[in-house]
Amino acid sequence: MVEWWVRNRAKLSLRVQKTNYSITPVLHHSMRSAPPGKTGLMTRVTCYIRPHKLEAVKSAIAALGVSGMSVSDVRGAGNSPETTDWFGGTEGLIALPIRARVEVVAPDDLTEGIVTAIVDNAHTGEQGDGKVFVESVSDAIRIRTLERGDAAV
């Protein structure tokens, strides 16, 4: 049996086995993917919210059945102007207020529910409530098991 490596149009490694003049493609272990029909569109929802609204937003997203999310503390300013506040009897300028950044990657059918949960729980009606960004994700790969697509999320 003769084996050699070729590159297909998608630039992925594909092992080809030649036996008795028939060519049989075999997926290399690094190319495992979800079964056909099981992959779908995925979406990344990123939001910047007030830190004291984080627990309510996390609970609302978890209630939808989404278990994975990334949360980080960030500093930044959107359309809001710089504000001043009193600290220990002196007035200080708050140029870059602290915000919580929440990132969730989920199947496309959960996107609208996630966005609604974020907006409903982070809304105060005041300037500086935050923003929500929705992006499409072409693929996800779980490194440990090499699962791809929705199975990796």
Backbone as a chain_set.jsonl record, in Angstrom:
{"seq": "MVEWWVRNRAKLSLRVQKTNYSITPVLHHSMRSAPPGKTGLMTRVTCYIRPHKLEAVKSAIAALGVSGMSVSDVRGAGNSPETTDWFGGTEGLIALPIRARVEVVAPDDLTEGIVTAIVDNAHTGEQGDGKVFVESVSDAIRIRTLERGDAAV", "coords": {"N": [[0.851, -1.166, 0.0], [0.592, 2.186, -0.857], [1.092, 5.373, 0.459], [0.453, 8.818, 0.365], [0.675, 12.374, 0.765], [-1.569, 14.924, -0.105], [-2.744, 18.155, -1.114], [-5.947, 19.54, -0.855], [-8.502, 21.594, -2.426], [-9.386, 23.298, -0.364], [-7.166, 23.698, 1.104], [-6.545, 21.824, 3.091], [-5.057, 19.105, 4.813], [-5.03, 15.919, 3.357], [-5.144, 12.5, 3.425], [-4.324, 10.018, 1.122], [-5.004, 6.79, 0.048], [-3.641, 4.27, -1.932], [-4.696, 1.452, -3.361], [-4.701, -1.451, -5.237], [-5.113, -0.01, -7.615], [-7.202, 1.698, -7.026], [-8.317, 4.725, -5.611], [-8.685, 5.875, -2.401], [-9.885, 8.335, -0.385], [-8.913, 9.327, 2.888], [-9.71, 10.786, 5.903], [-7.43, 12.682, 7.725], [-6.423, 12.495, 11.181], [-6.33, 15.061, 12.231], [-8.326, 16.421, 10.992], [-10.871, 15.872, 11.812], [-14.345, 16.288, 12.003], [-17.62, 17.599, 12.763], [-20.473, 15.439, 12.262], [-21.996, 15.245, 8.957], [-24.474, 17.708, 8.325], [-24.738, 18.382, 10.954], [-23.327, 20.615, 11.522], [-23.626, 24.117, 11.859], [-24.464, 27.562, 11.416], [-22.657, 29.801, 13.428], [-22.528, 32.269, 16.017], [-20.879, 35.095, 17.402], [-21.437, 36.919, 20.204], [-20.723, 39.924, 21.554], [-20.552, 42.028, 24.283], [-20.447, 45.19, 25.957], [-20.838, 46.257, 29.099], [-22.207, 47.832, 32.091], [-20.398, 47.234, 35.105], [-21.859, 46.521, 37.448], [-24.108, 45.337, 36.439], [-23.423, 42.895, 35.536], [-23.824, 40.342, 36.853], [-26.605, 39.921, 36.607], [-26.868, 39.804, 33.818], [-25.215, 37.574, 33.216], [-26.658, 35.529, 34.534], [-29.063, 35.578, 33.099], [-28.224, 34.807, 30.536], [-27.239, 32.248, 31.096], [-29.628, 31.029, 31.795], [-30.747, 30.555, 29.345], [-29.546, 28.296, 28.521], [-26.975, 28.429, 27.657], [-23.709, 27.659, 28.255], [-21.058, 28.431, 28.103], [-18.967, 31.235, 28.336], [-16.988, 34.22, 28.071], [-15.627, 36.533, 30.295], [-14.447, 39.738, 30.985], [-12.737, 42.491, 32.561], [-12.707, 45.715, 31.343], [-11.459, 48.873, 30.14], [-12.74, 51.843, 28.768], [-14.172, 54.219, 26.437], [-17.116, 55.098, 24.843], [-19.45, 56.769, 23.041], [-19.904, 58.483, 25.06], [-19.16, 61.464, 26.863], [-16.216, 62.56, 28.73], [-16.423, 62.302, 32.259], [-16.816, 63.769, 35.535], [-16.144, 62.959, 38.965], [-16.535, 62.655, 42.503], [-13.947, 61.851, 44.701], [-12.954, 60.981, 47.767], [-13.301, 63.609, 48.736], [-12.182, 65.197, 46.773], [-12.476, 66.367, 43.431], [-12.441, 64.336, 40.592], [-11.381, 63.366, 37.297], [-12.962, 61.095, 35.179], [-11.814, 59.453, 32.719], [-11.671, 57.063, 31.234], [-13.966, 54.894, 31.835], [-14.596, 51.903, 33.8], [-15.703, 48.895, 32.402], [-17.601, 45.893, 31.874], [-16.78, 43.207, 29.836], [-18.421, 40.885, 27.921], [-18.316, 37.869, 26.247], [-19.845, 35.631, 24.06], [-20.096, 32.64, 22.302], [-22.28, 31.018, 20.279], [-24.746, 28.732, 18.863], [-26.431, 29.807, 15.881], [-29.225, 29.981, 16.107], [-29.732, 30.695, 18.739], [-28.98, 33.29, 19.005], [-30.646, 35.653, 18.912], [-32.107, 35.401, 21.289], [-30.03, 35.591, 23.177], [-29.088, 38.204, 22.727], [-31.401, 39.649, 23.398], [-31.633, 38.95, 26.117], [-29.324, 40.158, 27.147], [-29.752, 42.905, 26.57], [-32.181, 43.41, 27.937], [-31.438, 42.987, 30.607], [-29.257, 44.664, 31.062], [-30.028, 47.21, 30.612], [-30.501, 50.551, 31.662], [-31.413, 52.932, 30.901], [-29.901, 55.165, 30.991], [-27.156, 57.236, 29.872], [-24.312, 55.509, 28.693], [-24.916, 52.847, 29.061], [-23.973, 50.757, 27.472], [-22.887, 48.581, 24.751], [-23.813, 46.183, 22.203], [-22.406, 43.756, 20.154], [-22.689, 41.775, 17.261], [-21.379, 39.075, 15.601], [-20.602, 36.896, 12.88], [-19.384, 33.553, 13.072], [-17.164, 31.471, 11.512], [-16.091, 28.93, 12.043], [-15.39, 26.644, 14.73], [-13.104, 25.04, 16.88], [-12.557, 22.467, 19.093], [-9.809, 21.956, 20.978], [-8.912, 19.772, 22.556], [-10.486, 17.472, 21.785], [-10.705, 17.715, 19.094], [-13.108, 18.307, 17.91], [-15.436, 19.95, 15.737], [-17.254, 22.893, 14.714], [-20.664, 23.287, 15.785], [-20.545, 21.29, 17.707], [-18.18, 21.748, 19.004], [-18.634, 23.991, 20.439]], "CA": [[0.0, 0.0, 0.0], [1.359, 3.406, -0.957], [0.381, 6.521, 1.004], [1.085, 10.106, 0.183], [-0.128, 13.513, 1.194], [-1.886, 15.932, -1.123], [-3.524, 19.29, -0.621], [-7.168, 19.74, -1.634], [-8.771, 23.005, -2.714], [-9.57, 24.057, 0.873], [-5.857, 23.748, 1.753], [-6.515, 20.94, 4.243], [-4.314, 17.877, 4.548], [-5.891, 14.776, 3.061], [-4.341, 11.32, 3.168], [-4.904, 9.206, 0.061], [-4.456, 5.44, 0.017], [-3.757, 3.662, -3.251], [-4.671, -0.006, -3.294], [-5.262, -2.088, -6.425], [-5.46, 1.032, -8.58], [-8.333, 2.529, -6.62], [-7.88, 5.755, -4.68], [-9.661, 6.081, -1.34], [-9.459, 9.389, 0.529], [-9.131, 9.075, 4.303], [-9.462, 12.007, 6.671], [-6.379, 12.652, 8.723], [-6.991, 12.712, 12.513], [-6.43, 16.488, 12.533], [-9.413, 17.008, 10.22], [-12.168, 15.394, 12.275], [-15.349, 17.344, 12.089], [-18.943, 17.13, 13.148], [-21.113, 14.698, 11.185], [-22.692, 16.107, 8.006], [-25.783, 18.155, 8.759], [-24.692, 18.779, 12.36], [-22.7, 21.924, 11.654], [-24.497, 25.218, 11.489], [-23.856, 28.867, 11.602], [-22.444, 30.203, 14.813], [-22.45, 33.705, 16.187], [-20.217, 35.616, 18.586], [-22.092, 38.098, 20.745], [-19.827, 40.62, 22.469], [-21.204, 43.22, 24.83], [-19.754, 46.005, 26.95], [-21.914, 46.678, 29.997], [-21.798, 48.331, 33.403], [-19.987, 46.097, 35.937], [-22.859, 46.091, 38.426], [-25.155, 44.605, 35.716], [-22.833, 41.649, 35.047], [-24.454, 39.143, 37.428], [-27.934, 39.76, 36.01], [-26.676, 39.386, 32.427], [-24.712, 36.191, 33.238], [-27.754, 34.64, 34.917], [-30.031, 35.528, 32.001], [-27.633, 34.008, 29.456], [-27.206, 30.857, 31.572], [-31.004, 30.513, 31.776], [-31.036, 30.138, 27.973], [-28.855, 27.036, 28.268], [-25.626, 28.691, 27.167], [-22.842, 27.404, 29.399], [-19.729, 29.005, 27.949], [-18.82, 32.661, 28.06], [-15.769, 34.844, 28.577], [-15.905, 37.817, 30.928], [-13.229, 40.459, 31.363], [-12.893, 43.897, 32.908], [-12.031, 46.557, 30.363], [-11.648, 50.316, 30.278], [-12.95, 52.462, 27.473], [-15.235, 55.192, 26.308], [-17.802, 55.098, 23.561], [-19.918, 58.095, 22.666], [-20.083, 59.29, 26.264], [-18.039, 62.368, 27.15], [-15.545, 62.342, 30.004], [-17.209, 62.807, 33.384], [-16.075, 63.976, 36.777], [-16.771, 62.379, 40.14], [-15.854, 63.02, 43.746], [-13.225, 60.774, 45.363], [-12.294, 61.435, 48.996], [-13.38, 65.052, 48.898], [-11.642, 65.928, 45.626], [-13.119, 66.038, 42.168], [-11.504, 63.689, 39.679], [-11.846, 63.114, 35.949], [-13.05, 59.686, 34.791], [-11.642, 59.475, 31.265], [-11.975, 55.74, 30.695], [-14.649, 54.142, 32.885], [-14.491, 50.446, 33.778], [-16.858, 48.181, 31.882], [-17.448, 44.436, 31.796], [-16.906, 42.696, 28.475], [-18.934, 39.512, 27.922], [-18.298, 37.258, 24.919], [-20.531, 34.342, 23.992], [-20.213, 32.025, 20.982], [-23.396, 30.078, 20.384], [-25.401, 28.47, 17.586], [-27.125, 30.962, 15.324], [-30.627, 30.047, 16.533], [-29.806, 31.275, 20.079], [-28.443, 34.656, 18.982], [-31.642, 36.672, 19.263], [-32.392, 35.253, 22.715], [-28.888, 36.101, 23.932], [-29.102, 39.662, 22.606], [-32.538, 40.131, 24.186], [-31.29, 38.782, 27.532], [-28.333, 41.183, 27.501], [-30.361, 44.243, 26.541], [-33.183, 43.52, 29.0], [-30.824, 42.99, 31.936], [-28.227, 45.696, 31.197], [-30.632, 48.52, 30.325], [-30.897, 51.45, 32.748], [-31.975, 54.119, 30.289], [-28.952, 56.26, 31.135], [-26.022, 57.217, 28.967], [-23.246, 54.628, 29.152], [-25.398, 51.485, 29.314], [-23.093, 49.827, 26.777], [-23.167, 48.205, 23.372], [-23.798, 44.761, 21.872], [-21.934, 43.492, 18.806], [-22.998, 40.425, 16.813], [-20.519, 38.704, 14.485], [-20.704, 35.485, 12.506], [-18.184, 32.753, 13.292], [-17.165, 30.459, 10.459], [-15.793, 27.597, 12.559], [-14.818, 26.532, 16.069], [-12.432, 23.745, 17.043], [-12.163, 22.131, 20.469], [-8.453, 21.441, 20.828], [-8.749, 18.47, 23.213], [-11.123, 16.366, 21.076], [-10.701, 18.061, 17.673], [-14.469, 18.487, 17.397], [-15.574, 21.199, 14.992], [-18.596, 23.42, 14.535], [-21.524, 23.387, 16.964], [-20.129, 20.306, 18.717], [-17.064, 22.308, 19.755], [-19.13, 25.078, 21.287]], "C": [[0.908, 1.244, 0.0], [0.497, 4.555, -0.41], [1.158, 7.782, 0.664], [0.109, 11.218, 0.566], [-0.343, 14.465, 0.022], [-2.648, 17.061, -0.461], [-4.769, 19.428, -1.498], [-7.431, 21.231, -1.783], [-8.908, 23.853, -1.459], [-8.273, 24.139, 1.674], [-5.806, 22.921, 3.037], [-5.772, 19.666, 3.871], [-5.279, 16.729, 4.35], [-4.985, 13.599, 2.725], [-5.054, 10.475, 2.118], [-4.212, 7.852, 0.081], [-4.681, 4.861, -1.379], [-3.623, 2.151, -3.084], [-5.36, -0.556, -4.527], [-5.829, -1.068, -7.409], [-6.735, 1.809, -8.244], [-7.825, 3.518, -5.567], [-9.0, 6.016, -3.693], [-9.172, 7.188, -0.428], [-9.825, 9.044, 1.971], [-8.809, 10.355, 5.058], [-8.355, 11.775, 7.691], [-6.992, 12.97, 10.085], [-7.13, 14.186, 12.848], [-7.582, 17.16, 11.805], [-10.785, 16.501, 10.656], [-13.141, 16.547, 12.374], [-16.664, 16.737, 12.531], [-19.556, 16.379, 11.982], [-21.841, 15.645, 10.235], [-24.086, 16.467, 8.516], [-25.805, 18.636, 10.198], [-24.025, 20.136, 12.553], [-23.671, 22.987, 11.205], [-23.76, 26.515, 11.668], [-23.74, 29.166, 13.079], [-22.259, 31.707, 14.859], [-21.691, 34.036, 17.459], [-20.947, 36.891, 18.979], [-21.14, 38.685, 21.776], [-20.552, 41.851, 22.984], [-20.3, 43.877, 25.86], [-20.833, 46.611, 27.824], [-21.337, 47.245, 31.285], [-21.461, 47.131, 34.299], [-21.05, 45.621, 36.918], [-24.04, 45.36, 37.768], [-24.68, 43.221, 35.263], [-23.546, 40.409, 35.571], [-25.823, 38.883, 36.812], [-27.823, 39.264, 34.567], [-26.187, 37.938, 32.366], [-25.825, 35.208, 33.565], [-28.771, 34.494, 33.79], [-29.504, 34.69, 30.834], [-27.592, 32.535, 29.856], [-28.594, 30.235, 31.556], [-31.423, 30.061, 30.378], [-30.383, 28.802, 27.628], [-27.465, 27.215, 27.694], [-24.67, 28.568, 28.351], [-21.49, 28.091, 29.293], [-19.767, 30.479, 27.629], [-17.492, 33.124, 28.622], [-16.136, 36.21, 29.117], [-14.574, 38.455, 31.297], [-13.578, 41.895, 31.717], [-12.076, 44.703, 31.915], [-12.263, 48.02, 30.705], [-11.852, 50.875, 28.889], [-14.093, 53.437, 27.494], [-15.821, 55.1, 24.91], [-18.164, 56.513, 23.18], [-20.069, 59.021, 23.86], [-18.894, 60.221, 26.473], [-17.395, 62.003, 28.491], [-16.386, 62.96, 31.115], [-16.308, 63.026, 34.588], [-16.859, 63.368, 37.925], [-15.929, 62.771, 41.351], [-15.237, 61.78, 44.383], [-12.527, 61.362, 46.589], [-12.261, 62.941, 49.153], [-12.779, 65.859, 47.776], [-12.327, 65.452, 44.355], [-12.086, 65.455, 41.217], [-12.164, 63.401, 38.342], [-11.841, 61.611, 35.672], [-13.008, 59.642, 33.27], [-12.059, 58.15, 30.629], [-12.643, 54.904, 31.783], [-14.49, 52.632, 32.709], [-15.81, 49.864, 33.288], [-16.562, 46.684, 31.932], [-17.665, 44.032, 30.342], [-17.326, 41.233, 28.577], [-18.939, 39.029, 26.481], [-18.941, 35.888, 24.995], [-20.514, 33.878, 22.545], [-21.25, 30.93, 21.108], [-23.953, 29.793, 18.995], [-26.276, 29.652, 17.174], [-28.568, 31.095, 15.82], [-30.798, 30.625, 17.942], [-29.429, 32.75, 20.12], [-29.455, 35.691, 19.451], [-32.017, 36.605, 20.736], [-31.284, 35.803, 23.585], [-28.877, 37.625, 23.902], [-30.228, 40.259, 23.443], [-32.24, 40.047, 25.681], [-30.304, 39.854, 27.981], [-28.992, 42.552, 27.598], [-31.36, 44.418, 27.682], [-32.548, 43.664, 30.382], [-29.764, 44.067, 32.135], [-28.792, 47.106, 31.039], [-30.974, 49.288, 31.602], [-31.574, 52.69, 32.2], [-31.06, 55.33, 30.374], [-27.837, 56.118, 30.111], [-24.927, 56.332, 29.55], [-23.704, 53.221, 29.49], [-24.54, 50.432, 28.613], [-23.53, 49.56, 25.362], [-23.113, 46.692, 23.237], [-23.363, 44.637, 20.418], [-22.206, 42.031, 18.473], [-22.17, 40.148, 15.557], [-20.747, 37.239, 14.147], [-19.344, 34.818, 12.698], [-18.215, 31.614, 12.291], [-16.903, 29.054, 10.991], [-15.256, 27.712, 13.98], [-14.231, 25.139, 16.205], [-12.093, 23.562, 18.508], [-10.832, 21.401, 20.372], [-8.309, 20.035, 21.4], [-9.276, 17.325, 22.369], [-11.141, 16.557, 19.568], [-12.1, 18.132, 17.072], [-14.551, 19.849, 16.726], [-17.037, 21.627, 14.97], [-19.351, 23.528, 15.853], [-21.093, 22.432, 18.066], [-18.983, 20.848, 19.567], [-17.497, 23.41, 20.708], [-19.913, 24.472, 22.399]], "O": [[1.866, 1.326, 0.768], [-0.673, 4.691, -0.769], [2.389, 7.787, 0.679], [-1.1, 11.014, 0.671], [0.58, 14.766, -0.736], [-3.144, 16.907, 0.655], [-4.673, 19.434, -2.725], [-6.642, 22.045, -1.303], [-8.571, 25.036, -1.492], [-8.285, 24.605, 2.814], [-5.095, 23.284, 3.975], [-5.856, 19.205, 2.732], [-6.245, 16.588, 5.1], [-4.146, 13.698, 1.829], [-6.258, 10.244, 2.22], [-2.984, 7.773, 0.126], [-5.777, 4.953, -1.932], [-2.564, 1.646, -2.711], [-6.487, -0.167, -4.832], [-6.911, -1.265, -7.963], [-7.28, 2.504, -9.102], [-6.992, 3.168, -4.731], [-10.122, 6.339, -4.081], [-8.153, 7.023, 0.243], [-10.912, 8.532, 2.24], [-7.743, 10.941, 4.865], [-8.362, 10.785, 8.423], [-8.007, 13.664, 10.136], [-7.97, 14.543, 13.674], [-7.799, 18.359, 11.981], [-11.764, 16.685, 9.933], [-12.781, 17.649, 12.785], [-16.798, 15.519, 12.656], [-19.209, 16.641, 10.83], [-22.262, 16.727, 10.645], [-24.789, 15.624, 9.073], [-26.788, 19.238, 10.629], [-24.14, 20.741, 13.619], [-24.45, 22.779, 10.275], [-22.583, 26.547, 12.025], [-24.617, 28.825, 13.873], [-21.882, 32.335, 13.869], [-21.832, 33.351, 18.472], [-21.06, 37.825, 18.186], [-20.79, 38.025, 22.754], [-21.104, 42.626, 22.202], [-19.507, 43.222, 26.537], [-21.655, 47.393, 27.347], [-20.135, 47.152, 31.538], [-22.161, 46.118, 34.258], [-21.133, 44.424, 37.194], [-24.889, 44.817, 38.475], [-25.449, 42.463, 34.673], [-23.845, 39.505, 34.791], [-26.162, 37.734, 36.525], [-28.594, 38.403, 34.144], [-26.683, 37.155, 31.556], [-25.922, 34.156, 32.932], [-29.283, 33.399, 33.556], [-30.263, 33.944, 30.215], [-27.881, 31.666, 29.035], [-28.726, 29.033, 31.327], [-32.354, 29.268, 30.239], [-30.639, 28.241, 26.563], [-26.838, 26.238, 27.283], [-24.806, 29.291, 29.339], [-20.838, 28.311, 30.313], [-20.512, 30.918, 26.754], [-16.937, 32.506, 29.53], [-16.871, 36.962, 28.476], [-13.688, 37.803, 31.849], [-14.572, 42.446, 31.245], [-10.905, 44.413, 31.673], [-13.166, 48.353, 31.474], [-11.21, 50.433, 27.936], [-14.882, 53.481, 28.437], [-15.092, 55.031, 23.921], [-17.289, 57.363, 23.014], [-20.333, 60.212, 23.695], [-17.747, 59.816, 26.282], [-17.956, 61.24, 29.279], [-16.989, 64.017, 30.93], [-15.184, 62.527, 34.644], [-18.085, 63.271, 37.871], [-14.77, 63.164, 41.226], [-15.92, 60.775, 44.582], [-11.601, 62.162, 46.449], [-11.28, 63.489, 49.658], [-12.847, 67.088, 47.802], [-12.705, 64.287, 44.229], [-10.997, 66.005, 41.052], [-13.379, 63.212, 38.272], [-10.838, 60.936, 35.901], [-14.038, 59.776, 32.609], [-12.728, 58.137, 29.596], [-11.95, 54.266, 32.575], [-14.275, 52.148, 31.598], [-16.888, 50.287, 33.706], [-15.406, 46.271, 32.021], [-18.622, 44.469, 29.702], [-16.664, 40.436, 29.242], [-19.492, 39.686, 25.598], [-18.628, 35.085, 25.875], [-20.879, 34.639, 21.649], [-21.123, 30.027, 21.935], [-23.667, 30.528, 18.05], [-26.789, 30.392, 18.014], [-29.077, 32.209, 15.94], [-31.909, 31.011, 18.306], [-29.547, 33.39, 21.164], [-29.14, 36.521, 20.304], [-32.223, 37.641, 21.368], [-31.553, 36.415, 24.619], [-28.679, 38.266, 24.934], [-30.028, 41.265, 24.124], [-32.558, 40.971, 26.429], [-30.435, 40.397, 29.078], [-28.814, 43.269, 28.582], [-31.381, 45.466, 28.326], [-33.07, 44.386, 31.232], [-29.403, 44.358, 33.276], [-28.098, 48.087, 31.308], [-31.637, 48.769, 32.499], [-32.233, 53.421, 32.939], [-31.404, 56.404, 29.882], [-27.601, 55.042, 29.56], [-24.643, 56.39, 30.746], [-22.97, 52.471, 30.134], [-24.4, 49.32, 29.122], [-24.425, 50.22, 24.834], [-22.468, 46.003, 24.027], [-23.889, 45.331, 19.547], [-21.982, 41.15, 19.303], [-22.248, 40.886, 14.575], [-21.05, 36.433, 15.027], [-18.298, 35.438, 12.51], [-19.193, 30.869, 12.23], [-17.435, 28.084, 10.451], [-14.733, 28.754, 14.377], [-14.798, 24.169, 15.703], [-11.419, 24.403, 19.103], [-10.745, 20.342, 19.75], [-7.652, 19.19, 20.793], [-8.602, 16.303, 22.236], [-11.55, 15.655, 18.837], [-12.259, 18.027, 15.856], [-13.834, 20.781, 17.091], [-17.938, 20.816, 15.183], [-18.768, 23.819, 16.897], [-21.261, 22.739, 19.246], [-18.83, 20.455, 20.724], [-16.797, 23.718, 21.672], [-20.436, 25.192, 23.25]]}, "num_chains": 1, "name": "protein.A"}
